[in-house]
Amino acid sequence: MFDRYLTATYVEGGREWPCVDCWGLVILARCELFGLPMLSDFGAVTRHTPVNMQRAYRAEVDRALVECHPGPGVIAAAMRGAMCIHVGLVVEKEGRLRVLEINPRSTPSLPLLDDFEARYLRVIYYRDRDLSVAP
């Protein structure tokens, strides 16, 4: 089920399979795996444009997302202070919550939720605002 996502290639600003960055992987995988609607693309916004990245993050949260507890299909946003520095998608594999992620320094991976959280000062979880209950 997740093998396809573990073959992605990291490309800054990538939004078309198989060339994706962390946001590209999240928006494509949540649609394909969970049937959720596509979120905003923000293709020109990258980690190299931090002010624009934070504006896009805040705008998307305000427009479409709400905080929740971790669960399959939920976005994990890694924070440094008030800045979102990375995102992944929470999935369940073999009965355990994991985070599907990709970054410039490694291939795609599925760390356990606790291991993902341990790498960051704070992780905020988001589900779609228009869903009646959290996944």
C-alpha positions in Angstrom: 0.0 0.0 0.0 2.8 2.5 0.9 5.5 1.0 -1.4 4.6 3.5 -4.1 5.3 6.5 -1.8 8.6 5.1 -0.7 9.9 5.4 -4.3 9.4 9.2 -4.5 12.3 11.5 -5.3 12.8 14.7 -3.4 12.5 17.8 -5.6 12.1 21.3 -4.0 8.6 22.6 -4.8 7.7 19.2 -6.4 4.0 18.6 -6.7 3.8 15.9 -9.5 4.5 12.3 -8.9 7.3 11.0 -8.4 9.1 14.3 -7.9 7.8 15.8 -4.6 8.8 17.7 -1.6 7.3 17.1 1.9 4.1 19.1 1.1 3.8 17.5 -2.4 4.0 14.0 -0.9 1.4 14.9 1.8 -1.2 16.4 -0.6 -0.9 13.6 -3.1 -0.8 10.7 -0.6 -3.8 12.0 1.4 -5.9 12.2 -1.7 -4.9 8.8 -3.0 -4.8 6.8 0.2 -7.7 8.4 2.1 -9.9 10.0 -0.6 -9.5 13.4 0.9 -9.8 16.6 -1.2 -6.7 18.2 -2.7 -5.3 21.0 -0.6 -3.6 24.1 -2.0 -0.6 23.4 -4.1 1.8 26.3 -3.2 4.3 25.1 -5.8 6.4 28.2 -5.8 6.6 28.3 -2.0 9.5 26.3 -0.7 11.7 26.0 2.4 14.0 28.5 0.6 11.3 31.2 0.9 10.6 30.9 4.6 8.4 34.1 4.9 6.2 32.9 2.0 6.2 29.4 3.4 4.8 30.6 6.8 2.2 32.7 5.1 1.1 29.8 3.0 1.0 27.5 6.0 -1.1 29.9 8.1 -3.4 30.6 5.1 -4.0 26.9 4.6 -4.6 26.2 8.2 -7.1 29.1 8.5 -8.8 28.1 5.2 -9.1 24.3 5.4 -7.6 22.7 8.5 -8.2 22.3 12.2 -6.1 20.9 15.0 -6.8 17.3 16.1 -5.2 14.2 17.6 -3.0 12.0 15.5 -4.7 9.4 13.3 -4.7 8.0 9.8 -5.0 10.7 7.1 -4.0 13.5 9.5 -1.2 16.0 8.6 1.8 16.2 11.1 3.3 19.7 11.1 6.7 19.9 12.7 7.2 23.2 14.3 10.1 25.4 15.4 8.5 28.0 17.6 5.6 29.3 15.5 7.3 28.2 12.2 6.2 25.1 10.4 9.5 23.5 9.2 8.3 20.1 7.8 5.1 18.1 7.2 4.3 14.4 6.9 1.1 12.3 6.7 0.0 10.0 9.5 -0.7 6.5 8.3 -1.3 3.2 10.0 0.9 0.2 9.1 0.8 -3.1 11.0 -1.4 -1.6 13.6 0.9 1.3 14.5 0.8 5.0 13.6 3.6 6.1 11.4 4.4 9.3 9.5 5.0 9.2 5.7 7.6 11.8 5.0 10.3 12.9 2.6 13.1 15.5 3.0 16.1 16.7 1.0 18.6 14.6 3.0 16.9 11.2 2.8 14.6 9.0 0.8 10.9 8.7 1.8 10.4 7.0 5.1 7.7 5.8 7.5 9.0 6.4 11.1 6.9 5.5 14.0 4.8 8.5 15.3 6.8 8.7 18.5 10.1 8.7 16.6 8.9 11.5 14.3 7.7 13.5 17.3 11.1 13.0 19.1 12.9 14.9 16.3 11.0 18.1 16.7 10.2 20.5 19.6 6.5 20.4 18.8 4.3 18.6 16.3 0.8 19.9 15.5 -1.8 17.5 13.9 -4.4 18.8 11.4 -7.5 17.3 9.8 -9.8 18.8 7.2 -11.9 21.6 8.7 -15.1 20.4 7.1 -14.9 16.8 8.5 -17.5 16.2 11.2 -15.2 14.0 13.3 -11.4 13.5 13.4 -10.0 10.4 11.8 
